[in-house]
Amino acid sequence: MYRTFGRMGTPVAEVGFGTWGMGGWSGSNDEASRASLTRGLELGCNFLDTALAYGDGYSERLIGGVLRGWTGPRPFIATKLPPKNGRWPARADYALADVFPADYIRSATEQSLENLGVDSVDLQQFHVWTDAWATDDRWQRAVADLKAQKLVRGVGISINRWQPKNAIQALRTGLIDAVQVVYNIFDQAPEDELFPVCQELGVAVIARVPFDEGSLTGTMTVHDTWPQGDWRNIYFTPQNLRATLARVERVRDDVPRGMDLPELALRFILHHPAVTTVIPGMRTERHVERNLAASDGRPFPAGLLTAMRAHRWDRTTVIP
């Protein structure tokens, strides 16, 4: 199934492909990553999301290698500009000049194009954001130049985790074509204010972290550990891991017969008309086939949606 990518008008797969795990997580396997990307393209998954920060461009280069051997239609490629100061998330007291100066916006975009082996990308996104910068014309001129020179077709914002309102001012400038936001069974807050504005303005919504960094796959345990440097050590501190898995068990009780937890997680996200695409991380062909199978157009039952509302978890601690 495909949905229109906001006012850009491009049909994209409603289950897209997140590639962070290929470039920045332990346990990645390049051969499996390439095979999963190829399988996704074969099955019509034409939306690939990456970032210059994923393995310092490694994810982009993996995609570029696969695309060189791909003879089908070119997929929609979305990447992201990392903050020049290297700090996640953005804070309101950070100066724009330290995070996204105009010359850096241009040079980082050129580096992504080189990694991907393309002349332009469909979407370039700010990988961090604060609306304290919304009215600053320096970033506005920089992205307008990228569009004018056809280095990018569209511009987006990847919103800080658990801050879904912290981009609405930027959307009101009319310069932002898409937002990427954490939205899942636990993180339902984007529905309150962000999604209505996106629908009003024709801004595409990319739903990220559909499985809450893995907890909503139903495979994690309180004994899980990860190698040093793996992002999940920051996200799943022992205390947070225990609290999260207790909530996962309550969600599991609501999984209907004939459906598993990951499928429920994806179908919940796709129920909302504001969502354009959801980007689960997929590093094996099996994951690709299972996740894309959720894109079959079946409506989400009203009773099940009511049950999911009870699992909303409004978290406020700011982490990347």
BELLINGI-V225491 format. One line per field, one symbol per residue. ss: DSSP state (H for helix, E for strand, - for the rest). A space follows every 10 residues. Layout:
# BELLINGI-V225491
ss = ???
This chain:
# BELLINGI-V225491
ss = -EEE-HHH-- EEE-E-EE-H HHHH-----H HHHHHHHHHH HH----EEE- -------HHH HHHHHHHH-- -----EEEEE E--------- -----HHHH- -HHHHHHHHH HHHHHH---- EEEEEE---- HHH---HHHH HHHHHHHH-- -EEEEEEE-- -------HHH H------EEE EE------HH H--HHHHHHH H--EEEEE-- -HHHHHH--- ---------- -HHHH--HHH HHHHHHHHHH HH-------- HHHHHHHHHH ------EE-- E---HHHHHH HH-------- -HHHHHHHH- ----------
